[in-house]
């Protein structure tokens, strides 16, 4: 059983599959989960590759690049079902286009004799309709949201469940009230969210550069000018506090 952390948990989840439709017998081949507590990444993630016992469609392989050969020695879903269920239990699941992933997960649990309703096991939040509501009339796929919100996804050449969950976690945080990283080299769109620098930057190691004698003399001269031009100098009031 996976050790459960206490406190409020959000799990950002994504899957990769052998094909697009669970009704055609397609299976899950990768599960990626990223845990957050109180909007902070905990590092208590879960990443699974799975042997699907069927061939991967060429179209699906072109998207995620996961081959049948790579999965040949991986566990089957039944081998990890208890671990995954215990990890998800009680969390808020954030999934982009949730019906797709939920349909595949519930099918896998059912096939291994553990039928469950994920909407009862967890609170499921679909970030796709959330994005469409926030940005009406605009594309709402993950790549488009990354560009719009200034989230770095330059390392994403192929889809991957854990990688996409990590990116979606940043997108979700940005859509719901703040970014977790500095956007130093991003071409941020006009409708990007603001960055709370106080929450994202460690100021404890910044160097302290003190003014020299020349700077202090220039400062004092400027204060003399300020004092002679009005009802008082704000600097003098602050020094007295």
Rosetta constraint file for C-alpha pairs under 8 A:
AtomPair CA 1 CA 82 HARMONIC 6.99 0.50
AtomPair CA 1 CA 83 HARMONIC 5.50 0.50
AtomPair CA 1 CA 86 HARMONIC 6.43 0.50
AtomPair CA 2 CA 83 HARMONIC 5.80 0.50
AtomPair CA 2 CA 86 HARMONIC 6.14 0.50
AtomPair CA 2 CA 87 HARMONIC 5.86 0.50
AtomPair CA 3 CA 87 HARMONIC 7.79 0.50
AtomPair CA 4 CA 86 HARMONIC 7.93 0.50
AtomPair CA 4 CA 87 HARMONIC 6.97 0.50
AtomPair CA 7 CA 37 HARMONIC 7.04 0.50
AtomPair CA 8 CA 37 HARMONIC 5.60 0.50
AtomPair CA 8 CA 38 HARMONIC 6.45 0.50
AtomPair CA 8 CA 91 HARMONIC 7.57 0.50
AtomPair CA 9 CA 35 HARMONIC 6.81 0.50
AtomPair CA 9 CA 36 HARMONIC 5.87 0.50
AtomPair CA 9 CA 37 HARMONIC 4.93 0.50
AtomPair CA 9 CA 38 HARMONIC 7.37 0.50
AtomPair CA 9 CA 90 HARMONIC 7.81 0.50
AtomPair CA 9 CA 91 HARMONIC 5.13 0.50
AtomPair CA 9 CA 92 HARMONIC 6.41 0.50
AtomPair CA 10 CA 35 HARMONIC 5.74 0.50
AtomPair CA 10 CA 36 HARMONIC 5.04 0.50
AtomPair CA 10 CA 37 HARMONIC 6.18 0.50
AtomPair CA 10 CA 39 HARMONIC 7.95 0.50
AtomPair CA 10 CA 91 HARMONIC 5.45 0.50
AtomPair CA 10 CA 92 HARMONIC 4.67 0.50
AtomPair CA 10 CA 93 HARMONIC 6.02 0.50
AtomPair CA 10 CA 94 HARMONIC 7.15 0.50
AtomPair CA 11 CA 33 HARMONIC 6.13 0.50
AtomPair CA 11 CA 34 HARMONIC 5.46 0.50
AtomPair CA 11 CA 35 HARMONIC 4.51 0.50
AtomPair CA 11 CA 36 HARMONIC 6.25 0.50
AtomPair CA 11 CA 88 HARMONIC 7.33 0.50
AtomPair CA 11 CA 91 HARMONIC 6.26 0.50
AtomPair CA 11 CA 92 HARMONIC 6.00 0.50
AtomPair CA 11 CA 93 HARMONIC 4.91 0.50
AtomPair CA 11 CA 94 HARMONIC 6.13 0.50
AtomPair CA 12 CA 33 HARMONIC 5.55 0.50
AtomPair CA 12 CA 34 HARMONIC 5.08 0.50
AtomPair CA 12 CA 35 HARMONIC 6.43 0.50
AtomPair CA 12 CA 36 HARMONIC 7.95 0.50
AtomPair CA 12 CA 93 HARMONIC 5.75 0.50
AtomPair CA 12 CA 94 HARMONIC 4.62 0.50
AtomPair CA 12 CA 95 HARMONIC 6.09 0.50
AtomPair CA 12 CA 165 HARMONIC 5.62 0.50
AtomPair CA 12 CA 166 HARMONIC 7.65 0.50
AtomPair CA 12 CA 168 HARMONIC 7.09 0.50
AtomPair CA 12 CA 169 HARMONIC 6.09 0.50
AtomPair CA 13 CA 31 HARMONIC 7.38 0.50
AtomPair CA 13 CA 32 HARMONIC 5.72 0.50
AtomPair CA 13 CA 33 HARMONIC 4.55 0.50
AtomPair CA 13 CA 34 HARMONIC 6.60 0.50
AtomPair CA 13 CA 93 HARMONIC 6.63 0.50
AtomPair CA 13 CA 94 HARMONIC 6.19 0.50
AtomPair CA 13 CA 95 HARMONIC 5.46 0.50
AtomPair CA 13 CA 161 HARMONIC 7.58 0.50
AtomPair CA 13 CA 162 HARMONIC 7.85 0.50
AtomPair CA 13 CA 165 HARMONIC 5.53 0.50
AtomPair CA 14 CA 31 HARMONIC 6.04 0.50
AtomPair CA 14 CA 32 HARMONIC 5.38 0.50
AtomPair CA 14 CA 33 HARMONIC 6.70 0.50
AtomPair CA 14 CA 95 HARMONIC 6.44 0.50
AtomPair CA 14 CA 96 HARMONIC 7.65 0.50
AtomPair CA 14 CA 101 HARMONIC 6.88 0.50
AtomPair CA 14 CA 161 HARMONIC 4.88 0.50
AtomPair CA 14 CA 162 HARMONIC 6.89 0.50
AtomPair CA 14 CA 164 HARMONIC 6.68 0.50
AtomPair CA 14 CA 165 HARMONIC 5.63 0.50
AtomPair CA 15 CA 28 HARMONIC 6.73 0.50
AtomPair CA 15 CA 29 HARMONIC 7.50 0.50
AtomPair CA 15 CA 30 HARMONIC 5.45 0.50
AtomPair CA 15 CA 31 HARMONIC 4.58 0.50
AtomPair CA 15 CA 32 HARMONIC 6.27 0.50
AtomPair CA 15 CA 101 HARMONIC 6.26 0.50
AtomPair CA 15 CA 160 HARMONIC 7.80 0.50
AtomPair CA 15 CA 161 HARMONIC 4.96 0.50
AtomPair CA 16 CA 28 HARMONIC 5.97 0.50
AtomPair CA 16 CA 29 HARMONIC 5.72 0.50
AtomPair CA 16 CA 30 HARMONIC 5.00 0.50
AtomPair CA 16 CA 31 HARMONIC 6.69 0.50
AtomPair CA 16 CA 64 HARMONIC 7.25 0.50
AtomPair CA 16 CA 159 HARMONIC 7.98 0.50
AtomPair CA 16 CA 160 HARMONIC 6.76 0.50
AtomPair CA 16 CA 161 HARMONIC 5.81 0.50
AtomPair CA 17 CA 26 HARMONIC 6.81 0.50
AtomPair CA 17 CA 27 HARMONIC 5.49 0.50
AtomPair CA 17 CA 28 HARMONIC 4.29 0.50
AtomPair CA 17 CA 29 HARMONIC 5.14 0.50
AtomPair CA 17 CA 30 HARMONIC 6.87 0.50
AtomPair CA 17 CA 56 HARMONIC 7.86 0.50
AtomPair CA 17 CA 60 HARMONIC 7.21 0.50
AtomPair CA 18 CA 26 HARMONIC 5.44 0.50
AtomPair CA 18 CA 27 HARMONIC 5.53 0.50
AtomPair CA 18 CA 28 HARMONIC 6.47 0.50
AtomPair CA 18 CA 29 HARMONIC 6.64 0.50
AtomPair CA 18 CA 52 HARMONIC 7.70 0.50
AtomPair CA 18 CA 54 HARMONIC 7.88 0.50
AtomPair CA 18 CA 55 HARMONIC 6.98 0.50
AtomPair CA 18 CA 56 HARMONIC 4.37 0.50
AtomPair CA 18 CA 57 HARMONIC 5.81 0.50
AtomPair CA 18 CA 60 HARMONIC 6.07 0.50
AtomPair CA 18 CA 61 HARMONIC 7.69 0.50
AtomPair CA 19 CA 26 HARMONIC 5.45 0.50
AtomPair CA 19 CA 27 HARMONIC 7.34 0.50
AtomPair CA 19 CA 56 HARMONIC 6.67 0.50
AtomPair CA 19 CA 57 HARMONIC 5.67 0.50
AtomPair CA 19 CA 59 HARMONIC 7.50 0.50
AtomPair CA 19 CA 60 HARMONIC 5.47 0.50
AtomPair CA 20 CA 26 HARMONIC 7.15 0.50
AtomPair CA 20 CA 60 HARMONIC 7.54 0.50
AtomPair CA 21 CA 25 HARMONIC 7.32 0.50
AtomPair CA 21 CA 26 HARMONIC 6.17 0.50
AtomPair CA 22 CA 26 HARMONIC 4.89 0.50
AtomPair CA 22 CA 27 HARMONIC 6.79 0.50
AtomPair CA 22 CA 103 HARMONIC 7.15 0.50
AtomPair CA 22 CA 104 HARMONIC 5.95 0.50
AtomPair CA 22 CA 107 HARMONIC 7.60 0.50
AtomPair CA 26 CA 54 HARMONIC 7.92 0.50
AtomPair CA 27 CA 52 HARMONIC 5.72 0.50
AtomPair CA 27 CA 54 HARMONIC 7.88 0.50
AtomPair CA 27 CA 104 HARMONIC 6.97 0.50
AtomPair CA 27 CA 108 HARMONIC 7.41 0.50
AtomPair CA 28 CA 50 HARMONIC 6.96 0.50
AtomPair CA 28 CA 52 HARMONIC 6.58 0.50
AtomPair CA 28 CA 104 HARMONIC 6.71 0.50
AtomPair CA 28 CA 105 HARMONIC 7.57 0.50
AtomPair CA 28 CA 108 HARMONIC 7.61 0.50
AtomPair CA 29 CA 49 HARMONIC 5.65 0.50
AtomPair CA 29 CA 50 HARMONIC 4.55 0.50
AtomPair CA 29 CA 51 HARMONIC 6.25 0.50
AtomPair CA 29 CA 52 HARMONIC 5.99 0.50
AtomPair CA 29 CA 71 HARMONIC 7.77 0.50
AtomPair CA 30 CA 47 HARMONIC 7.51 0.50
AtomPair CA 30 CA 48 HARMONIC 5.53 0.50
AtomPair CA 30 CA 49 HARMONIC 4.45 0.50
AtomPair CA 30 CA 50 HARMONIC 5.85 0.50
AtomPair CA 30 CA 160 HARMONIC 7.82 0.50
AtomPair CA 30 CA 161 HARMONIC 6.11 0.50
AtomPair CA 31 CA 46 HARMONIC 7.77 0.50
AtomPair CA 31 CA 47 HARMONIC 5.76 0.50
AtomPair CA 31 CA 48 HARMONIC 5.13 0.50
AtomPair CA 31 CA 49 HARMONIC 6.62 0.50
AtomPair CA 31 CA 161 HARMONIC 5.60 0.50
AtomPair CA 31 CA 162 HARMONIC 6.95 0.50
AtomPair CA 32 CA 45 HARMONIC 7.77 0.50
AtomPair CA 32 CA 46 HARMONIC 6.01 0.50
AtomPair CA 32 CA 47 HARMONIC 4.65 0.50
AtomPair CA 32 CA 48 HARMONIC 6.56 0.50
AtomPair CA 32 CA 160 HARMONIC 7.97 0.50
AtomPair CA 32 CA 161 HARMONIC 4.55 0.50
AtomPair CA 32 CA 162 HARMONIC 3.90 0.50
AtomPair CA 32 CA 163 HARMONIC 7.58 0.50
AtomPair CA 32 CA 164 HARMONIC 7.94 0.50
AtomPair CA 32 CA 165 HARMONIC 6.27 0.50
AtomPair CA 33 CA 45 HARMONIC 5.49 0.50
AtomPair CA 33 CA 46 HARMONIC 5.00 0.50
AtomPair CA 33 CA 47 HARMONIC 6.26 0.50
AtomPair CA 33 CA 161 HARMONIC 7.80 0.50
AtomPair CA 33 CA 162 HARMONIC 6.22 0.50
AtomPair CA 33 CA 165 HARMONIC 6.28 0.50
AtomPair CA 34 CA 41 HARMONIC 7.55 0.50
AtomPair CA 34 CA 43 HARMONIC 7.31 0.50
AtomPair CA 34 CA 44 HARMONIC 7.08 0.50
AtomPair CA 34 CA 45 HARMONIC 4.70 0.50
AtomPair CA 34 CA 46 HARMONIC 6.76 0.50
AtomPair CA 34 CA 162 HARMONIC 7.37 0.50
AtomPair CA 34 CA 165 HARMONIC 6.16 0.50
AtomPair CA 34 CA 166 HARMONIC 6.33 0.50
AtomPair CA 34 CA 169 HARMONIC 7.41 0.50
AtomPair CA 35 CA 41 HARMONIC 6.07 0.50
AtomPair CA 35 CA 42 HARMONIC 5.95 0.50
AtomPair CA 35 CA 43 HARMONIC 6.70 0.50
AtomPair CA 35 CA 44 HARMONIC 5.81 0.50
AtomPair CA 35 CA 45 HARMONIC 5.58 0.50
AtomPair CA 36 CA 40 HARMONIC 5.09 0.50
AtomPair CA 36 CA 41 HARMONIC 4.37 0.50
AtomPair CA 36 CA 42 HARMONIC 5.48 0.50
AtomPair CA 36 CA 43 HARMONIC 8.00 0.50
AtomPair CA 37 CA 41 HARMONIC 6.57 0.50
AtomPair CA 37 CA 42 HARMONIC 6.66 0.50
AtomPair CA 39 CA 173 HARMONIC 7.11 0.50
AtomPair CA 47 CA 162 HARMONIC 6.35 0.50
AtomPair CA 49 CA 71 HARMONIC 7.01 0.50
AtomPair CA 49 CA 74 HARMONIC 6.26 0.50
AtomPair CA 49 CA 75 HARMONIC 7.31 0.50
AtomPair CA 50 CA 71 HARMONIC 6.36 0.50
AtomPair CA 50 CA 74 HARMONIC 5.31 0.50
AtomPair CA 50 CA 75 HARMONIC 5.31 0.50
AtomPair CA 50 CA 76 HARMONIC 5.23 0.50
AtomPair CA 50 CA 77 HARMONIC 6.19 0.50
AtomPair CA 51 CA 71 HARMONIC 5.18 0.50
AtomPair CA 51 CA 72 HARMONIC 6.09 0.50
AtomPair CA 51 CA 73 HARMONIC 7.14 0.50
AtomPair CA 51 CA 74 HARMONIC 5.20 0.50
AtomPair CA 51 CA 75 HARMONIC 5.71 0.50
AtomPair CA 51 CA 76 HARMONIC 4.98 0.50
AtomPair CA 51 CA 77 HARMONIC 7.46 0.50
AtomPair CA 52 CA 71 HARMONIC 7.91 0.50
AtomPair CA 52 CA 76 HARMONIC 6.62 0.50
AtomPair CA 52 CA 77 HARMONIC 7.80 0.50
AtomPair CA 55 CA 68 HARMONIC 6.57 0.50
AtomPair CA 56 CA 60 HARMONIC 6.69 0.50
AtomPair CA 56 CA 61 HARMONIC 6.54 0.50
AtomPair CA 56 CA 67 HARMONIC 7.16 0.50
AtomPair CA 56 CA 68 HARMONIC 6.58 0.50
AtomPair CA 57 CA 61 HARMONIC 6.27 0.50
AtomPair CA 58 CA 62 HARMONIC 6.24 0.50
AtomPair CA 59 CA 63 HARMONIC 6.66 0.50
AtomPair CA 60 CA 64 HARMONIC 6.43 0.50
AtomPair CA 60 CA 65 HARMONIC 7.77 0.50
AtomPair CA 61 CA 65 HARMONIC 4.71 0.50
AtomPair CA 61 CA 66 HARMONIC 5.88 0.50
AtomPair CA 61 CA 67 HARMONIC 6.74 0.50
AtomPair CA 63 CA 158 HARMONIC 6.04 0.50
AtomPair CA 63 CA 159 HARMONIC 5.94 0.50
AtomPair CA 64 CA 158 HARMONIC 5.22 0.50
AtomPair CA 64 CA 159 HARMONIC 4.59 0.50
AtomPair CA 64 CA 160 HARMONIC 5.91 0.50
AtomPair CA 65 CA 158 HARMONIC 6.77 0.50
AtomPair CA 65 CA 159 HARMONIC 7.81 0.50
AtomPair CA 66 CA 70 HARMONIC 6.79 0.50
AtomPair CA 66 CA 71 HARMONIC 7.71 0.50
AtomPair CA 67 CA 71 HARMONIC 6.57 0.50
AtomPair CA 68 CA 72 HARMONIC 6.14 0.50
AtomPair CA 75 CA 79 HARMONIC 6.01 0.50
AtomPair CA 75 CA 80 HARMONIC 7.36 0.50
AtomPair CA 76 CA 80 HARMONIC 7.09 0.50
AtomPair CA 77 CA 81 HARMONIC 5.81 0.50
AtomPair CA 77 CA 108 HARMONIC 6.84 0.50
AtomPair CA 77 CA 109 HARMONIC 7.92 0.50
AtomPair CA 77 CA 112 HARMONIC 7.62 0.50
AtomPair CA 78 CA 82 HARMONIC 7.99 0.50
AtomPair CA 78 CA 109 HARMONIC 7.63 0.50
AtomPair CA 78 CA 112 HARMONIC 5.38 0.50
AtomPair CA 80 CA 84 HARMONIC 6.16 0.50
AtomPair CA 81 CA 85 HARMONIC 6.05 0.50
AtomPair CA 81 CA 109 HARMONIC 6.80 0.50
AtomPair CA 81 CA 112 HARMONIC 7.96 0.50
AtomPair CA 82 CA 86 HARMONIC 6.08 0.50
AtomPair CA 83 CA 87 HARMONIC 6.16 0.50
AtomPair CA 84 CA 88 HARMONIC 6.23 0.50
AtomPair CA 85 CA 89 HARMONIC 5.99 0.50
AtomPair CA 88 CA 93 HARMONIC 7.69 0.50
AtomPair CA 88 CA 121 HARMONIC 7.56 0.50
AtomPair CA 88 CA 122 HARMONIC 6.85 0.50
AtomPair CA 89 CA 121 HARMONIC 5.41 0.50
AtomPair CA 89 CA 122 HARMONIC 5.82 0.50
AtomPair CA 90 CA 121 HARMONIC 6.07 0.50
AtomPair CA 90 CA 122 HARMONIC 4.97 0.50
AtomPair CA 90 CA 123 HARMONIC 7.35 0.50
AtomPair CA 91 CA 122 HARMONIC 5.30 0.50
AtomPair CA 91 CA 123 HARMONIC 6.45 0.50
AtomPair CA 92 CA 122 HARMONIC 5.71 0.50
AtomPair CA 92 CA 123 HARMONIC 4.53 0.50
AtomPair CA 92 CA 124 HARMONIC 5.80 0.50
AtomPair CA 92 CA 125 HARMONIC 6.94 0.50
AtomPair CA 93 CA 122 HARMONIC 6.57 0.50
AtomPair CA 93 CA 123 HARMONIC 5.97 0.50
AtomPair CA 93 CA 124 HARMONIC 4.72 0.50
AtomPair CA 93 CA 125 HARMONIC 5.82 0.50
AtomPair CA 94 CA 98 HARMONIC 7.86 0.50
AtomPair CA 94 CA 124 HARMONIC 6.23 0.50
AtomPair CA 94 CA 125 HARMONIC 4.82 0.50
AtomPair CA 94 CA 126 HARMONIC 5.93 0.50
AtomPair CA 94 CA 127 HARMONIC 6.47 0.50
AtomPair CA 95 CA 101 HARMONIC 7.63 0.50
AtomPair CA 95 CA 124 HARMONIC 7.50 0.50
AtomPair CA 95 CA 125 HARMONIC 6.36 0.50
AtomPair CA 95 CA 126 HARMONIC 5.16 0.50
AtomPair CA 95 CA 127 HARMONIC 5.94 0.50
AtomPair CA 95 CA 128 HARMONIC 7.90 0.50
AtomPair CA 96 CA 126 HARMONIC 5.56 0.50
AtomPair CA 96 CA 127 HARMONIC 4.87 0.50
AtomPair CA 96 CA 128 HARMONIC 5.09 0.50
AtomPair CA 96 CA 168 HARMONIC 7.67 0.50
AtomPair CA 97 CA 101 HARMONIC 7.39 0.50
AtomPair CA 97 CA 126 HARMONIC 5.94 0.50
AtomPair CA 97 CA 127 HARMONIC 6.87 0.50
AtomPair CA 97 CA 128 HARMONIC 5.37 0.50
AtomPair CA 97 CA 129 HARMONIC 7.92 0.50
AtomPair CA 98 CA 102 HARMONIC 5.86 0.50
AtomPair CA 98 CA 124 HARMONIC 7.65 0.50
AtomPair CA 98 CA 125 HARMONIC 7.47 0.50
AtomPair CA 98 CA 126 HARMONIC 5.20 0.50
AtomPair CA 98 CA 127 HARMONIC 7.81 0.50
AtomPair CA 98 CA 128 HARMONIC 7.90 0.50
AtomPair CA 99 CA 103 HARMONIC 5.76 0.50
AtomPair CA 100 CA 104 HARMONIC 6.52 0.50
AtomPair CA 101 CA 105 HARMONIC 6.10 0.50
AtomPair CA 102 CA 106 HARMONIC 5.99 0.50
AtomPair CA 102 CA 118 HARMONIC 7.09 0.50
AtomPair CA 103 CA 107 HARMONIC 6.14 0.50
AtomPair CA 104 CA 108 HARMONIC 6.22 0.50
AtomPair CA 105 CA 109 HARMONIC 6.25 0.50
AtomPair CA 106 CA 110 HARMONIC 6.09 0.50
AtomPair CA 106 CA 115 HARMONIC 6.83 0.50
AtomPair CA 106 CA 116 HARMONIC 6.45 0.50
AtomPair CA 106 CA 117 HARMONIC 6.91 0.50
AtomPair CA 106 CA 118 HARMONIC 7.11 0.50
AtomPair CA 107 CA 111 HARMONIC 6.19 0.50
AtomPair CA 107 CA 115 HARMONIC 7.94 0.50
AtomPair CA 108 CA 112 HARMONIC 6.51 0.50
AtomPair CA 109 CA 113 HARMONIC 6.52 0.50
AtomPair CA 109 CA 114 HARMONIC 4.95 0.50
AtomPair CA 109 CA 115 HARMONIC 5.37 0.50
AtomPair CA 109 CA 116 HARMONIC 6.89 0.50
AtomPair CA 110 CA 114 HARMONIC 5.13 0.50
AtomPair CA 110 CA 115 HARMONIC 4.13 0.50
AtomPair CA 110 CA 116 HARMONIC 7.17 0.50
AtomPair CA 111 CA 115 HARMONIC 7.74 0.50
AtomPair CA 116 CA 121 HARMONIC 7.66 0.50
AtomPair CA 117 CA 121 HARMONIC 6.39 0.50
AtomPair CA 118 CA 122 HARMONIC 5.73 0.50
AtomPair CA 118 CA 123 HARMONIC 7.91 0.50
AtomPair CA 118 CA 124 HARMONIC 7.68 0.50
AtomPair CA 119 CA 123 HARMONIC 5.78 0.50
AtomPair CA 119 CA 124 HARMONIC 5.95 0.50
AtomPair CA 126 CA 130 HARMONIC 6.84 0.50
AtomPair CA 127 CA 131 HARMONIC 6.05 0.50
AtomPair CA 127 CA 172 HARMONIC 7.14 0.50
AtomPair CA 128 CA 132 HARMONIC 6.32 0.50
AtomPair CA 128 CA 140 HARMONIC 6.60 0.50
AtomPair CA 128 CA 141 HARMONIC 7.61 0.50
AtomPair CA 129 CA 133 HARMONIC 6.07 0.50
AtomPair CA 130 CA 134 HARMONIC 6.25 0.50
AtomPair CA 131 CA 135 HARMONIC 5.92 0.50
AtomPair CA 131 CA 136 HARMONIC 7.94 0.50
AtomPair CA 131 CA 140 HARMONIC 5.95 0.50
AtomPair CA 131 CA 145 HARMONIC 7.95 0.50
AtomPair CA 131 CA 175 HARMONIC 7.54 0.50
AtomPair CA 132 CA 136 HARMONIC 5.16 0.50
AtomPair CA 132 CA 137 HARMONIC 7.26 0.50
AtomPair CA 132 CA 138 HARMONIC 7.20 0.50
AtomPair CA 132 CA 139 HARMONIC 7.77 0.50
AtomPair CA 132 CA 140 HARMONIC 6.05 0.50
AtomPair CA 134 CA 175 HARMONIC 7.92 0.50
AtomPair CA 135 CA 140 HARMONIC 7.76 0.50
AtomPair CA 139 CA 144 HARMONIC 6.09 0.50
AtomPair CA 139 CA 145 HARMONIC 7.66 0.50
AtomPair CA 140 CA 144 HARMONIC 6.08 0.50
AtomPair CA 140 CA 145 HARMONIC 6.02 0.50
AtomPair CA 141 CA 145 HARMONIC 6.26 0.50
AtomPair CA 142 CA 146 HARMONIC 6.12 0.50
AtomPair CA 142 CA 168 HARMONIC 7.15 0.50
AtomPair CA 143 CA 147 HARMONIC 6.42 0.50
AtomPair CA 143 CA 153 HARMONIC 7.47 0.50
AtomPair CA 144 CA 148 HARMONIC 6.19 0.50
AtomPair CA 145 CA 149 HARMONIC 5.87 0.50
AtomPair CA 145 CA 151 HARMONIC 7.89 0.50
AtomPair CA 145 CA 171 HARMONIC 6.93 0.50
AtomPair CA 146 CA 150 HARMONIC 5.67 0.50
AtomPair CA 146 CA 151 HARMONIC 4.55 0.50
AtomPair CA 146 CA 152 HARMONIC 6.58 0.50
AtomPair CA 146 CA 153 HARMONIC 6.71 0.50
AtomPair CA 146 CA 167 HARMONIC 7.99 0.50
AtomPair CA 146 CA 171 HARMONIC 6.52 0.50
AtomPair CA 147 CA 151 HARMONIC 6.44 0.50
AtomPair CA 147 CA 152 HARMONIC 7.81 0.50
AtomPair CA 147 CA 187 HARMONIC 7.86 0.50
AtomPair CA 147 CA 188 HARMONIC 7.15 0.50
AtomPair CA 147 CA 189 HARMONIC 7.26 0.50
AtomPair CA 148 CA 188 HARMONIC 6.78 0.50
AtomPair CA 148 CA 189 HARMONIC 5.42 0.50
AtomPair CA 148 CA 191 HARMONIC 7.00 0.50
AtomPair CA 148 CA 192 HARMONIC 6.11 0.50
AtomPair CA 149 CA 171 HARMONIC 7.06 0.50
AtomPair CA 149 CA 174 HARMONIC 6.73 0.50
AtomPair CA 149 CA 175 HARMONIC 7.78 0.50
AtomPair CA 149 CA 188 HARMONIC 6.83 0.50
AtomPair CA 149 CA 189 HARMONIC 6.98 0.50
AtomPair CA 149 CA 191 HARMONIC 7.53 0.50
AtomPair CA 149 CA 192 HARMONIC 4.82 0.50
AtomPair CA 149 CA 193 HARMONIC 6.41 0.50
AtomPair CA 150 CA 183 HARMONIC 6.65 0.50
AtomPair CA 150 CA 186 HARMONIC 6.04 0.50
AtomPair CA 150 CA 187 HARMONIC 6.93 0.50
AtomPair CA 150 CA 188 HARMONIC 5.02 0.50
AtomPair CA 150 CA 189 HARMONIC 7.13 0.50
AtomPair CA 150 CA 192 HARMONIC 6.63 0.50
AtomPair CA 151 CA 167 HARMONIC 7.54 0.50
AtomPair CA 151 CA 170 HARMONIC 6.69 0.50
AtomPair CA 151 CA 171 HARMONIC 6.62 0.50
AtomPair CA 151 CA 183 HARMONIC 7.70 0.50
AtomPair CA 151 CA 186 HARMONIC 7.92 0.50
AtomPair CA 152 CA 167 HARMONIC 7.91 0.50
AtomPair CA 152 CA 186 HARMONIC 7.37 0.50
AtomPair CA 153 CA 167 HARMONIC 6.90 0.50
AtomPair CA 156 CA 163 HARMONIC 7.57 0.50
AtomPair CA 159 CA 163 HARMONIC 7.36 0.50
AtomPair CA 159 CA 164 HARMONIC 6.62 0.50
AtomPair CA 160 CA 164 HARMONIC 5.73 0.50
AtomPair CA 161 CA 165 HARMONIC 6.08 0.50
AtomPair CA 162 CA 166 HARMONIC 6.23 0.50
AtomPair CA 163 CA 167 HARMONIC 6.31 0.50
AtomPair CA 164 CA 168 HARMONIC 5.92 0.50
AtomPair CA 165 CA 169 HARMONIC 6.02 0.50
AtomPair CA 166 CA 170 HARMONIC 6.71 0.50
AtomPair CA 167 CA 171 HARMONIC 6.32 0.50
AtomPair CA 168 CA 172 HARMONIC 5.86 0.50
AtomPair CA 169 CA 173 HARMONIC 6.19 0.50
AtomPair CA 170 CA 174 HARMONIC 6.15 0.50
AtomPair CA 170 CA 179 HARMONIC 6.81 0.50
AtomPair CA 170 CA 180 HARMONIC 6.84 0.50
AtomPair CA 171 CA 175 HARMONIC 6.10 0.50
AtomPair CA 172 CA 176 HARMONIC 6.09 0.50
AtomPair CA 173 CA 177 HARMONIC 6.18 0.50
AtomPair CA 173 CA 178 HARMONIC 5.73 0.50
AtomPair CA 173 CA 179 HARMONIC 5.92 0.50
AtomPair CA 173 CA 180 HARMONIC 7.33 0.50
AtomPair CA 174 CA 178 HARMONIC 4.65 0.50
AtomPair CA 174 CA 179 HARMONIC 4.69 0.50
AtomPair CA 174 CA 180 HARMONIC 7.75 0.50
AtomPair CA 174 CA 193 HARMONIC 6.52 0.50
AtomPair CA 175 CA 193 HARMONIC 7.52 0.50
AtomPair CA 177 CA 193 HARMONIC 7.61 0.50
AtomPair CA 178 CA 193 HARMONIC 6.73 0.50
AtomPair CA 178 CA 194 HARMONIC 6.67 0.50
AtomPair CA 178 CA 195 HARMONIC 5.98 0.50
AtomPair CA 178 CA 196 HARMONIC 6.43 0.50
AtomPair CA 179 CA 193 HARMONIC 7.53 0.50
AtomPair CA 179 CA 194 HARMONIC 7.53 0.50
AtomPair CA 179 CA 195 HARMONIC 5.60 0.50
AtomPair CA 179 CA 196 HARMONIC 6.99 0.50
AtomPair CA 180 CA 195 HARMONIC 7.90 0.50
AtomPair CA 180 CA 199 HARMONIC 7.91 0.50
AtomPair CA 180 CA 200 HARMONIC 5.84 0.50
AtomPair CA 181 CA 200 HARMONIC 6.17 0.50
AtomPair CA 182 CA 195 HARMONIC 7.40 0.50
AtomPair CA 182 CA 197 HARMONIC 7.54 0.50
AtomPair CA 182 CA 200 HARMONIC 7.27 0.50
AtomPair CA 182 CA 201 HARMONIC 7.94 0.50
AtomPair CA 183 CA 188 HARMONIC 7.88 0.50
AtomPair CA 188 CA 192 HARMONIC 6.24 0.50
AtomPair CA 196 CA 200 HARMONIC 6.53 0.50
AtomPair CA 197 CA 201 HARMONIC 5.74 0.50
AtomPair CA 211 CA 215 HARMONIC 5.64 0.50
AtomPair CA 211 CA 216 HARMONIC 6.32 0.50
AtomPair CA 212 CA 216 HARMONIC 6.24 0.50
AtomPair CA 213 CA 217 HARMONIC 6.16 0.50
AtomPair CA 214 CA 218 HARMONIC 6.27 0.50
AtomPair CA 215 CA 219 HARMONIC 6.14 0.50
AtomPair CA 216 CA 220 HARMONIC 6.21 0.50
AtomPair CA 217 CA 221 HARMONIC 6.26 0.50
AtomPair CA 218 CA 222 HARMONIC 6.27 0.50
AtomPair CA 219 CA 223 HARMONIC 6.31 0.50
AtomPair CA 220 CA 224 HARMONIC 6.39 0.50
AtomPair CA 221 CA 225 HARMONIC 6.56 0.50
AtomPair CA 222 CA 226 HARMONIC 6.34 0.50
AtomPair CA 223 CA 227 HARMONIC 6.11 0.50
AtomPair CA 223 CA 233 HARMONIC 7.46 0.50
AtomPair CA 223 CA 235 HARMONIC 7.98 0.50
AtomPair CA 224 CA 228 HARMONIC 6.34 0.50
AtomPair CA 225 CA 229 HARMONIC 6.47 0.50
AtomPair CA 226 CA 230 HARMONIC 6.99 0.50
AtomPair CA 226 CA 232 HARMONIC 7.64 0.50
AtomPair CA 226 CA 233 HARMONIC 6.14 0.50
AtomPair CA 227 CA 231 HARMONIC 7.54 0.50
AtomPair CA 227 CA 232 HARMONIC 5.68 0.50
AtomPair CA 227 CA 233 HARMONIC 5.48 0.50
AtomPair CA 232 CA 236 HARMONIC 7.95 0.50
AtomPair CA 233 CA 237 HARMONIC 6.88 0.50
AtomPair CA 234 CA 238 HARMONIC 6.29 0.50
AtomPair CA 235 CA 239 HARMONIC 6.21 0.50
AtomPair CA 236 CA 240 HARMONIC 6.47 0.50
AtomPair CA 237 CA 241 HARMONIC 6.79 0.50
